[in-house]
Amino acid sequence: MDKKLIITSKKYRGETMVVSSRLTNELVEELDKIAEKTGRTRNEIIQLCLEFAVDNLEVQEGKSNGTDN
């Protein structure tokens, strides 16, 4: 049986910027589990999740989702 190490290429993302965000301990633990399972860094997982969210979100004017601070 031939075993192969398959590594997916990363998209070129251009210039980057450091951004800080406060996350719950539980969310960080979940992100770390995903990172461990996939062999990606926590940062890569967060970036992939944010890109997916931005690409798939819908803004509804005049409606509140209960996260107003």
mmCIF file of the N, C-alpha and C atoms, coordinates in Angstrom:
data_MODEL
# 
_entry.id   MODEL 
# 
loop_
_atom_site.group_PDB 
_atom_site.id 
_atom_site.type_symbol 
_atom_site.label_atom_id 
_atom_site.label_alt_id 
_atom_site.label_comp_id 
_atom_site.label_asym_id 
_atom_site.label_entity_id 
_atom_site.label_seq_id 
_atom_site.pdbx_PDB_ins_code 
_atom_site.Cartn_x 
_atom_site.Cartn_y 
_atom_site.Cartn_z 
_atom_site.occupancy 
_atom_site.B_iso_or_equiv 
_atom_site.pdbx_formal_charge 
_atom_site.auth_seq_id 
_atom_site.auth_comp_id 
_atom_site.auth_asym_id 
_atom_site.auth_atom_id 
_atom_site.pdbx_PDB_model_num 
ATOM 1   N N  . MET A 1 1  ? 0.840   -1.183 0.000  1.00 0.00 ? 1  MET A N  1 
ATOM 2   C CA . MET A 1 1  ? 0.000   0.000  0.000  1.00 0.00 ? 1  MET A CA 1 
ATOM 3   C C  . MET A 1 1  ? 0.884   1.246  0.000  1.00 0.00 ? 1  MET A C  1 
ATOM 4   N N  . ASP A 1 2  ? 0.701   2.103  -0.986 1.00 0.00 ? 2  ASP A N  1 
ATOM 5   C CA . ASP A 1 2  ? 1.481   3.336  -1.074 1.00 0.00 ? 2  ASP A CA 1 
ATOM 6   C C  . ASP A 1 2  ? 0.870   4.400  -0.184 1.00 0.00 ? 2  ASP A C  1 
ATOM 7   N N  . LYS A 1 3  ? 1.714   5.001  0.630  1.00 0.00 ? 3  LYS A N  1 
ATOM 8   C CA . LYS A 1 3  ? 1.257   6.109  1.454  1.00 0.00 ? 3  LYS A CA 1 
ATOM 9   C C  . LYS A 1 3  ? 1.778   7.389  0.846  1.00 0.00 ? 3  LYS A C  1 
ATOM 10  N N  . LYS A 1 4  ? 0.938   8.404  0.810  1.00 0.00 ? 4  LYS A N  1 
ATOM 11  C CA . LYS A 1 4  ? 1.323   9.686  0.248  1.00 0.00 ? 4  LYS A CA 1 
ATOM 12  C C  . LYS A 1 4  ? 1.034   10.785 1.248  1.00 0.00 ? 4  LYS A C  1 
ATOM 13  N N  . LEU A 1 5  ? 1.932   11.719 1.319  1.00 0.00 ? 5  LEU A N  1 
ATOM 14  C CA . LEU A 1 5  ? 1.703   12.920 2.110  1.00 0.00 ? 5  LEU A CA 1 
ATOM 15  C C  . LEU A 1 5  ? 1.133   13.957 1.160  1.00 0.00 ? 5  LEU A C  1 
ATOM 16  N N  . ILE A 1 6  ? -0.111  14.327 1.369  1.00 0.00 ? 6  ILE A N  1 
ATOM 17  C CA . ILE A 1 6  ? -0.777  15.294 0.504  1.00 0.00 ? 6  ILE A CA 1 
ATOM 18  C C  . ILE A 1 6  ? -0.893  16.609 1.254  1.00 0.00 ? 6  ILE A C  1 
ATOM 19  N N  . ILE A 1 7  ? -0.315  17.642 0.695  1.00 0.00 ? 7  ILE A N  1 
ATOM 20  C CA . ILE A 1 7  ? -0.355  18.965 1.303  1.00 0.00 ? 7  ILE A CA 1 
ATOM 21  C C  . ILE A 1 7  ? -1.045  19.892 0.321  1.00 0.00 ? 7  ILE A C  1 
ATOM 22  N N  . THR A 1 8  ? -2.115  20.514 0.784  1.00 0.00 ? 8  THR A N  1 
ATOM 23  C CA . THR A 1 8  ? -2.838  21.434 -0.091 1.00 0.00 ? 8  THR A CA 1 
ATOM 24  C C  . THR A 1 8  ? -2.110  22.767 -0.143 1.00 0.00 ? 8  THR A C  1 
ATOM 25  N N  . SER A 1 9  ? -2.142  23.415 -1.293 1.00 0.00 ? 9  SER A N  1 
ATOM 26  C CA . SER A 1 9  ? -1.487  24.701 -1.426 1.00 0.00 ? 9  SER A CA 1 
ATOM 27  C C  . SER A 1 9  ? -2.329  25.782 -0.764 1.00 0.00 ? 9  SER A C  1 
ATOM 28  N N  . LYS A 1 10 ? -1.646  26.795 -0.285 1.00 0.00 ? 10 LYS A N  1 
ATOM 29  C CA . LYS A 1 10 ? -2.334  27.922 0.327  1.00 0.00 ? 10 LYS A CA 1 
ATOM 30  C C  . LYS A 1 10 ? -2.555  28.991 -0.725 1.00 0.00 ? 10 LYS A C  1 
ATOM 31  N N  . LYS A 1 11 ? -3.679  29.677 -0.595 1.00 0.00 ? 11 LYS A N  1 
ATOM 32  C CA . LYS A 1 11 ? -3.938  30.796 -1.487 1.00 0.00 ? 11 LYS A CA 1 
ATOM 33  C C  . LYS A 1 11 ? -3.042  31.955 -1.083 1.00 0.00 ? 11 LYS A C  1 
ATOM 34  N N  . TYR A 1 12 ? -2.555  32.687 -2.070 1.00 0.00 ? 12 TYR A N  1 
ATOM 35  C CA . TYR A 1 12 ? -1.816  33.900 -1.753 1.00 0.00 ? 12 TYR A CA 1 
ATOM 36  C C  . TYR A 1 12 ? -2.808  34.922 -1.222 1.00 0.00 ? 12 TYR A C  1 
ATOM 37  N N  . ARG A 1 13 ? -2.532  35.449 -0.079 1.00 0.00 ? 13 ARG A N  1 
ATOM 38  C CA . ARG A 1 13 ? -3.474  36.354 0.565  1.00 0.00 ? 13 ARG A CA 1 
ATOM 39  C C  . ARG A 1 13 ? -2.995  37.807 0.553  1.00 0.00 ? 13 ARG A C  1 
ATOM 40  N N  . GLY A 1 14 ? -1.844  38.072 -0.050 1.00 0.00 ? 14 GLY A N  1 
ATOM 41  C CA . GLY A 1 14 ? -1.377  39.443 -0.124 1.00 0.00 ? 14 GLY A CA 1 
ATOM 42  C C  . GLY A 1 14 ? -0.941  39.968 1.230  1.00 0.00 ? 14 GLY A C  1 
ATOM 43  N N  . GLU A 1 15 ? -1.045  41.259 1.376  1.00 0.00 ? 15 GLU A N  1 
ATOM 44  C CA . GLU A 1 15 ? -0.646  41.910 2.617  1.00 0.00 ? 15 GLU A CA 1 
ATOM 45  C C  . GLU A 1 15 ? -1.550  41.461 3.759  1.00 0.00 ? 15 GLU A C  1 
ATOM 46  N N  . THR A 1 16 ? -0.993  41.399 4.950  1.00 0.00 ? 16 THR A N  1 
ATOM 47  C CA . THR A 1 16 ? -1.778  41.012 6.121  1.00 0.00 ? 16 THR A CA 1 
ATOM 48  C C  . THR A 1 16 ? -1.698  42.084 7.188  1.00 0.00 ? 16 THR A C  1 
ATOM 49  N N  . MET A 1 17 ? -2.602  41.990 8.152  1.00 0.00 ? 17 MET A N  1 
ATOM 50  C CA . MET A 1 17 ? -2.657  42.923 9.260  1.00 0.00 ? 17 MET A CA 1 
ATOM 51  C C  . MET A 1 17 ? -2.983  42.129 10.519 1.00 0.00 ? 17 MET A C  1 
ATOM 52  N N  . VAL A 1 18 ? -2.343  42.460 11.613 1.00 0.00 ? 18 VAL A N  1 
ATOM 53  C CA . VAL A 1 18 ? -2.639  41.800 12.884 1.00 0.00 ? 18 VAL A CA 1 
ATOM 54  C C  . VAL A 1 18 ? -3.881  42.446 13.478 1.00 0.00 ? 18 VAL A C  1 
ATOM 55  N N  . VAL A 1 19 ? -4.841  41.593 13.879 1.00 0.00 ? 19 VAL A N  1 
ATOM 56  C CA . VAL A 1 19 ? -6.090  42.051 14.483 1.00 0.00 ? 19 VAL A CA 1 
ATOM 57  C C  . VAL A 1 19 ? -6.294  41.276 15.772 1.00 0.00 ? 19 VAL A C  1 
ATOM 58  N N  . SER A 1 20 ? -6.725  41.952 16.806 1.00 0.00 ? 20 SER A N  1 
ATOM 59  C CA . SER A 1 20 ? -6.955  41.306 18.092 1.00 0.00 ? 20 SER A CA 1 
ATOM 60  C C  . SER A 1 20 ? -8.449  41.132 18.319 1.00 0.00 ? 20 SER A C  1 
ATOM 61  N N  . SER A 1 21 ? -8.819  39.998 18.912 1.00 0.00 ? 21 SER A N  1 
ATOM 62  C CA . SER A 1 21 ? -10.224 39.729 19.190 1.00 0.00 ? 21 SER A CA 1 
ATOM 63  C C  . SER A 1 21 ? -10.328 38.913 20.472 1.00 0.00 ? 21 SER A C  1 
ATOM 64  N N  . ARG A 1 22 ? -11.320 39.206 21.284 1.00 0.00 ? 22 ARG A N  1 
ATOM 65  C CA . ARG A 1 22 ? -11.531 38.464 22.518 1.00 0.00 ? 22 ARG A CA 1 
ATOM 66  C C  . ARG A 1 22 ? -12.498 37.310 22.231 1.00 0.00 ? 22 ARG A C  1 
ATOM 67  N N  . LEU A 1 23 ? -12.072 36.078 22.543 1.00 0.00 ? 23 LEU A N  1 
ATOM 68  C CA . LEU A 1 23 ? -12.875 34.879 22.310 1.00 0.00 ? 23 LEU A CA 1 
ATOM 69  C C  . LEU A 1 23 ? -13.082 34.143 23.626 1.00 0.00 ? 23 LEU A C  1 
ATOM 70  N N  . THR A 1 24 ? -14.181 33.419 23.718 1.00 0.00 ? 24 THR A N  1 
ATOM 71  C CA . THR A 1 24 ? -14.417 32.629 24.922 1.00 0.00 ? 24 THR A CA 1 
ATOM 72  C C  . THR A 1 24 ? -13.421 31.466 24.978 1.00 0.00 ? 24 THR A C  1 
ATOM 73  N N  . ASN A 1 25 ? -13.129 31.008 26.161 1.00 0.00 ? 25 ASN A N  1 
ATOM 74  C CA . ASN A 1 25 ? -12.232 29.861 26.332 1.00 0.00 ? 25 ASN A CA 1 
ATOM 75  C C  . ASN A 1 25 ? -12.745 28.651 25.567 1.00 0.00 ? 25 ASN A C  1 
ATOM 76  N N  . GLU A 1 26 ? -14.060 28.453 25.596 1.00 0.00 ? 26 GLU A N  1 
ATOM 77  C CA . GLU A 1 26 ? -14.661 27.301 24.926 1.00 0.00 ? 26 GLU A CA 1 
ATOM 78  C C  . GLU A 1 26 ? -14.437 27.357 23.420 1.00 0.00 ? 26 GLU A C  1 
ATOM 79  N N  . LEU A 1 27 ? -14.571 28.548 22.840 1.00 0.00 ? 27 LEU A N  1 
ATOM 80  C CA . LEU A 1 27 ? -14.373 28.692 21.402 1.00 0.00 ? 27 LEU A CA 1 
ATOM 81  C C  . LEU A 1 27 ? -12.915 28.431 21.031 1.00 0.00 ? 27 LEU A C  1 
ATOM 82  N N  . VAL A 1 28 ? -11.987 28.938 21.826 1.00 0.00 ? 28 VAL A N  1 
ATOM 83  C CA . VAL A 1 28 ? -10.565 28.708 21.568 1.00 0.00 ? 28 VAL A CA 1 
ATOM 84  C C  . VAL A 1 28 ? -10.242 27.218 21.660 1.00 0.00 ? 28 VAL A C  1 
ATOM 85  N N  . GLU A 1 29 ? -10.832 26.537 22.634 1.00 0.00 ? 29 GLU A N  1 
ATOM 86  C CA . GLU A 1 29 ? -10.616 25.091 22.763 1.00 0.00 ? 29 GLU A CA 1 
ATOM 87  C C  . GLU A 1 29 ? -11.127 24.350 21.528 1.00 0.00 ? 29 GLU A C  1 
ATOM 88  N N  . GLU A 1 30 ? -12.293 24.737 21.018 1.00 0.00 ? 30 GLU A N  1 
ATOM 89  C CA . GLU A 1 30 ? -12.836 24.114 19.810 1.00 0.00 ? 30 GLU A CA 1 
ATOM 90  C C  . GLU A 1 30 ? -11.946 24.389 18.601 1.00 0.00 ? 30 GLU A C  1 
ATOM 91  N N  . LEU A 1 31 ? -11.487 25.622 18.477 1.00 0.00 ? 31 LEU A N  1 
ATOM 92  C CA . LEU A 1 31 ? -10.588 25.971 17.379 1.00 0.00 ? 31 LEU A CA 1 
ATOM 93  C C  . LEU A 1 31 ? -9.302  25.155 17.453 1.00 0.00 ? 31 LEU A C  1 
ATOM 94  N N  . ASP A 1 32 ? -8.779  24.971 18.663 1.00 0.00 ? 32 ASP A N  1 
ATOM 95  C CA . ASP A 1 32 ? -7.557  24.189 18.835 1.00 0.00 ? 32 ASP A CA 1 
ATOM 96  C C  . ASP A 1 32 ? -7.762  22.720 18.470 1.00 0.00 ? 32 ASP A C  1 
ATOM 97  N N  . LYS A 1 33 ? -8.933  22.183 18.787 1.00 0.00 ? 33 LYS A N  1 
ATOM 98  C CA . LYS A 1 33 ? -9.236  20.797 18.405 1.00 0.00 ? 33 LYS A CA 1 
ATOM 99  C C  . LYS A 1 33 ? -9.264  20.657 16.886 1.00 0.00 ? 33 LYS A C  1 
ATOM 100 N N  . ILE A 1 34 ? -9.893  21.615 16.220 1.00 0.00 ? 34 ILE A N  1 
ATOM 101 C CA . ILE A 1 34 ? -9.963  21.594 14.758 1.00 0.00 ? 34 ILE A CA 1 
ATOM 102 C C  . ILE A 1 34 ? -8.559  21.730 14.170 1.00 0.00 ? 34 ILE A C  1 
ATOM 103 N N  . ALA A 1 35 ? -7.771  22.632 14.729 1.00 0.00 ? 35 ALA A N  1 
ATOM 104 C CA . ALA A 1 35 ? -6.401  22.830 14.250 1.00 0.00 ? 35 ALA A CA 1 
ATOM 105 C C  . ALA A 1 35 ? -5.587  21.550 14.386 1.00 0.00 ? 35 ALA A C  1 
ATOM 106 N N  . GLU A 1 36 ? -5.730  20.878 15.517 1.00 0.00 ? 36 GLU A N  1 
ATOM 107 C CA . GLU A 1 36 ? -4.988  19.639 15.741 1.00 0.00 ? 36 GLU A CA 1 
ATOM 108 C C  . GLU A 1 36 ? -5.412  18.553 14.750 1.00 0.00 ? 36 GLU A C  1 
ATOM 109 N N  . LYS A 1 37 ? -6.720  18.438 14.523 1.00 0.00 ? 37 LYS A N  1 
ATOM 110 C CA . LYS A 1 37 ? -7.234  17.421 13.595 1.00 0.00 ? 37 LYS A CA 1 
ATOM 111 C C  . LYS A 1 37 ? -6.788  17.667 12.162 1.00 0.00 ? 37 LYS A C  1 
ATOM 112 N N  . THR A 1 38 ? -6.675  18.939 11.774 1.00 0.00 ? 38 THR A N  1 
ATOM 113 C CA . THR A 1 38 ? -6.392  19.278 10.384 1.00 0.00 ? 38 THR A CA 1 
ATOM 114 C C  . THR A 1 38 ? -4.924  19.563 10.103 1.00 0.00 ? 38 THR A C  1 
ATOM 115 N N  . GLY A 1 39 ? -4.129  19.714 11.161 1.00 0.00 ? 39 GLY A N  1 
ATOM 116 C CA . GLY A 1 39 ? -2.729  20.048 10.960 1.00 0.00 ? 39 GLY A CA 1 
ATOM 117 C C  . GLY A 1 39 ? -2.501  21.496 10.574 1.00 0.00 ? 39 GLY A C  1 
ATOM 118 N N  . ARG A 1 40 ? -3.504  22.312 10.743 1.00 0.00 ? 40 ARG A N  1 
ATOM 119 C CA . ARG A 1 40 ? -3.401  23.743 10.458 1.00 0.00 ? 40 ARG A CA 1 
ATOM 120 C C  . ARG A 1 40 ? -3.180  24.490 11.769 1.00 0.00 ? 40 ARG A C  1 
ATOM 121 N N  . THR A 1 41 ? -2.752  25.731 11.684 1.00 0.00 ? 41 THR A N  1 
ATOM 122 C CA . THR A 1 41 ? -2.592  26.536 12.888 1.00 0.00 ? 41 THR A CA 1 
ATOM 123 C C  . THR A 1 41 ? -3.949  27.116 13.296 1.00 0.00 ? 41 THR A C  1 
ATOM 124 N N  . ARG A 1 42 ? -4.038  27.529 14.544 1.00 0.00 ? 42 ARG A N  1 
ATOM 125 C CA . ARG A 1 42 ? -5.260  28.182 15.010 1.00 0.00 ? 42 ARG A CA 1 
ATOM 126 C C  . ARG A 1 42 ? -5.554  29.402 14.148 1.00 0.00 ? 42 ARG A C  1 
ATOM 127 N N  . ASN A 1 43 ? -4.525  30.168 13.829 1.00 0.00 ? 43 ASN A N  1 
ATOM 128 C CA . ASN A 1 43 ? -4.695  31.354 12.991 1.00 0.00 ? 43 ASN A CA 1 
ATOM 129 C C  . ASN A 1 43 ? -5.292  31.002 11.635 1.00 0.00 ? 43 ASN A C  1 
ATOM 130 N N  . GLU A 1 44 ? -4.804  29.926 11.014 1.00 0.00 ? 44 GLU A N  1 
ATOM 131 C CA . GLU A 1 44 ? -5.337  29.511 9.711  1.00 0.00 ? 44 GLU A CA 1 
ATOM 132 C C  . GLU A 1 44 ? -6.812  29.133 9.823  1.00 0.00 ? 44 GLU A C  1 
ATOM 133 N N  . ILE A 1 45 ? -7.170  28.423 10.892 1.00 0.00 ? 45 ILE A N  1 
ATOM 134 C CA . ILE A 1 45 ? -8.569  28.019 11.090 1.00 0.00 ? 45 ILE A CA 1 
ATOM 135 C C  . ILE A 1 45 ? -9.456  29.249 11.262 1.00 0.00 ? 45 ILE A C  1 
ATOM 136 N N  . ILE A 1 46 ? -9.015  30.191 12.074 1.00 0.00 ? 46 ILE A N  1 
ATOM 137 C CA . ILE A 1 46 ? -9.796  31.416 12.286 1.00 0.00 ? 46 ILE A CA 1 
ATOM 138 C C  . ILE A 1 46 ? -9.951  32.169 10.974 1.00 0.00 ? 46 ILE A C  1 
ATOM 139 N N  . GLN A 1 47 ? -8.865  32.281 10.212 1.00 0.00 ? 47 GLN A N  1 
ATOM 140 C CA . GLN A 1 47 ? -8.923  32.999 8.935  1.00 0.00 ? 47 GLN A CA 1 
ATOM 141 C C  . GLN A 1 47 ? -9.875  32.310 7.958  1.00 0.00 ? 47 GLN A C  1 
ATOM 142 N N  . LEU A 1 48 ? -9.815  30.982 7.873  1.00 0.00 ? 48 LEU A N  1 
ATOM 143 C CA . LEU A 1 48 ? -10.720 30.244 6.983  1.00 0.00 ? 48 LEU A CA 1 
ATOM 144 C C  . LEU A 1 48 ? -12.177 30.438 7.405  1.00 0.00 ? 48 LEU A C  1 
ATOM 145 N N  . CYS A 1 49 ? -12.432 30.381 8.705  1.00 0.00 ? 49 CYS A N  1 
ATOM 146 C CA . CYS A 1 49 ? -13.801 30.572 9.208  1.00 0.00 ? 49 CYS A CA 1 
ATOM 147 C C  . CYS A 1 49 ? -14.312 31.977 8.911  1.00 0.00 ? 49 CYS A C  1 
ATOM 148 N N  . LEU A 1 50 ? -13.462 32.975 9.115  1.00 0.00 ? 50 LEU A N  1 
ATOM 149 C CA . LEU A 1 50 ? -13.876 34.351 8.843  1.00 0.00 ? 50 LEU A CA 1 
ATOM 150 C C  . LEU A 1 50 ? -14.120 34.580 7.362  1.00 0.00 ? 50 LEU A C  1 
ATOM 151 N N  . GLU A 1 51 ? -13.250 34.031 6.514  1.00 0.00 ? 51 GLU A N  1 
ATOM 152 C CA . GLU A 1 51 ? -13.462 34.169 5.067  1.00 0.00 ? 51 GLU A CA 1 
ATOM 153 C C  . GLU A 1 51 ? -14.775 33.521 4.651  1.00 0.00 ? 51 GLU A C  1 
ATOM 154 N N  . PHE A 1 52 ? -15.065 32.346 5.197  1.00 0.00 ? 52 PHE A N  1 
ATOM 155 C CA . PHE A 1 52 ? -16.320 31.667 4.881  1.00 0.00 ? 52 PHE A CA 1 
ATOM 156 C C  . PHE A 1 52 ? -17.510 32.501 5.343  1.00 0.00 ? 52 PHE A C  1 
ATOM 157 N N  . ALA A 1 53 ? -17.426 33.028 6.565  1.00 0.00 ? 53 ALA A N  1 
ATOM 158 C CA . ALA A 1 53 ? -18.534 33.825 7.109  1.00 0.00 ? 53 ALA A CA 1 
ATOM 159 C C  . ALA A 1 53 ? -18.785 35.063 6.263  1.00 0.00 ? 53 ALA A C  1 
ATOM 160 N N  . VAL A 1 54 ? -17.723 35.767 5.906  1.00 0.00 ? 54 VAL A N  1 
ATOM 161 C CA . VAL A 1 54 ? -17.875 36.992 5.106  1.00 0.00 ? 54 VAL A CA 1 
ATOM 162 C C  . VAL A 1 54 ? -18.438 36.670 3.729  1.00 0.00 ? 54 VAL A C  1 
ATOM 163 N N  . ASP A 1 55 ? -17.972 35.594 3.127  1.00 0.00 ? 55 ASP A N  1 
ATOM 164 C CA . ASP A 1 55 ? -18.454 35.206 1.795  1.00 0.00 ? 55 ASP A CA 1 
ATOM 165 C C  . ASP A 1 55 ? -19.908 34.744 1.812  1.00 0.00 ? 55 ASP A C  1 
ATOM 166 N N  . ASN A 1 56 ? -20.411 34.313 2.965  1.00 0.00 ? 56 ASN A N  1 
ATOM 167 C CA . ASN A 1 56 ? -21.741 33.718 3.025  1.00 0.00 ? 56 ASN A CA 1 
ATOM 168 C C  . ASN A 1 56 ? -22.737 34.471 3.896  1.00 0.00 ? 56 ASN A C  1 
ATOM 169 N N  . LEU A 1 57 ? -22.362 35.645 4.367  1.00 0.00 ? 57 LEU A N  1 
ATOM 170 C CA . LEU A 1 57 ? -23.300 36.361 5.228  1.00 0.00 ? 57 LEU A CA 1 
ATOM 171 C C  . LEU A 1 57 ? -24.273 37.187 4.409  1.00 0.00 ? 57 LEU A C  1 
ATOM 172 N N  . GLU A 1 58 ? -25.377 37.517 5.037  1.00 0.00 ? 58 GLU A N  1 
ATOM 173 C CA . GLU A 1 58 ? -26.389 38.372 4.422  1.00 0.00 ? 58 GLU A CA 1 
ATOM 174 C C  . GLU A 1 58 ? -26.734 39.449 5.428  1.00 0.00 ? 58 GLU A C  1 
ATOM 175 N N  . VAL A 1 59 ? -26.646 40.694 5.009  1.00 0.00 ? 59 VAL A N  1 
ATOM 176 C CA . VAL A 1 59 ? -26.964 41.813 5.880  1.00 0.00 ? 59 VAL A CA 1 
ATOM 177 C C  . VAL A 1 59 ? -28.425 42.174 5.691  1.00 0.00 ? 59 VAL A C  1 
ATOM 178 N N  . GLN A 1 60 ? -29.181 42.177 6.797  1.00 0.00 ? 60 GLN A N  1 
ATOM 179 C CA . GLN A 1 60 ? -30.590 42.557 6.746  1.00 0.00 ? 60 GLN A CA 1 
ATOM 180 C C  . GLN A 1 60 ? -30.732 43.885 7.465  1.00 0.00 ? 60 GLN A C  1 
ATOM 181 N N  . GLU A 1 61 ? -31.097 44.889 6.738  1.00 0.00 ? 61 GLU A N  1 
ATOM 182 C CA . GLU A 1 61 ? -31.234 46.230 7.290  1.00 0.00 ? 61 GLU A CA 1 
ATOM 183 C C  . GLU A 1 61 ? -32.376 46.301 8.285  1.00 0.00 ? 61 GLU A C  1 
ATOM 184 N N  . GLY A 1 62 ? -32.162 47.029 9.378  1.00 0.00 ? 62 GLY A N  1 
ATOM 185 C CA . GLY A 1 62 ? -33.213 47.288 10.344 1.00 0.00 ? 62 GLY A CA 1 
ATOM 186 C C  . GLY A 1 62 ? -33.527 46.147 11.289 1.00 0.00 ? 62 GLY A C  1 
ATOM 187 N N  . LYS A 1 63 ? -32.799 45.054 11.240 1.00 0.00 ? 63 LYS A N  1 
ATOM 188 C CA . LYS A 1 63 ? -33.057 43.932 12.137 1.00 0.00 ? 63 LYS A CA 1 
ATOM 189 C C  . LYS A 1 63 ? -31.880 43.781 13.086 1.00 0.00 ? 63 LYS A C  1 
ATOM 190 N N  . SER A 1 64 ? -32.182 43.460 14.333 1.00 0.00 ? 64 SER A N  1 
ATOM 191 C CA . SER A 1 64 ? -31.146 43.228 15.330 1.00 0.00 ? 64 SER A CA 1 
ATOM 192 C C  . SER A 1 64 ? -31.057 41.745 15.634 1.00 0.00 ? 64 SER A C  1 
ATOM 193 N N  . ASN A 1 65 ? -29.824 41.240 15.767 1.00 0.00 ? 65 ASN A N  1 
ATOM 194 C CA . ASN A 1 65 ? -29.667 39.823 16.098 1.00 0.00 ? 65 ASN A CA 1 
ATOM 195 C C  . ASN A 1 65 ? -29.367 39.609 17.568 1.00 0.00 ? 65 ASN A C  1 
ATOM 196 N N  . GLY A 1 66 ? -29.534 40.660 18.357 1.00 0.00 ? 66 GLY A N  1 
ATOM 197 C CA . GLY A 1 66 ? -29.338 40.528 19.786 1.00 0.00 ? 66 GLY A CA 1 
ATOM 198 C C  . GLY A 1 66 ? -27.897 40.674 20.240 1.00 0.00 ? 66 GLY A C  1 
ATOM 199 N N  . THR A 1 67 ? -27.011 41.117 19.349 1.00 0.00 ? 67 THR A N  1 
ATOM 200 C CA . THR A 1 67 ? -25.610 41.265 19.745 1.00 0.00 ? 67 THR A CA 1 
ATOM 201 C C  . THR A 1 67 ? -25.207 42.734 19.832 1.00 0.00 ? 67 THR A C  1 
ATOM 202 N N  . ASP A 1 68 ? -26.178 43.634 19.865 1.00 0.00 ? 68 ASP A N  1 
ATOM 203 C CA . ASP A 1 68 ? -25.865 45.053 19.981 1.00 0.00 ? 68 ASP A CA 1 
ATOM 204 C C  . ASP A 1 68 ? -25.244 45.340 21.337 1.00 0.00 ? 68 ASP A C  1 
ATOM 205 N N  . ASN A 1 69 ? -24.136 46.036 21.330 1.00 0.00 ? 69 ASN A N  1 
ATOM 206 C CA . ASN A 1 69 ? -23.460 46.403 22.583 1.00 0.00 ? 69 ASN A CA 1 
ATOM 207 C C  . ASN A 1 69 ? -23.379 47.889 22.690 1.00 0.00 ? 69 ASN A C  1 
# 
